[in-house]
């Protein structure tokens, strides 16, 4: 099925995944761990389609970072 891991997270971090058209797909929380994995499922537990997705990582300290991921099935 596949997965992708967000690493080097400091403190409480929330990672939000969005489709290319800006639709919210899932929110991941690291619970203070240094990493969090996305199993390529949406909030309803269904596999996401192939395509480009954007992620937004936001820390409790107010810092944020944005990136993109290509899912190829």
PyMOL commands that set and color helices and strands:
alter all, ss='L'
color gray80, all
select strands_A, chain A and resi 4-6+13-19+24-29+36-38+51-59+64-71
alter strands_A, ss='S'
color yellow, strands_A
deselect
rebuild
show_as cartoon
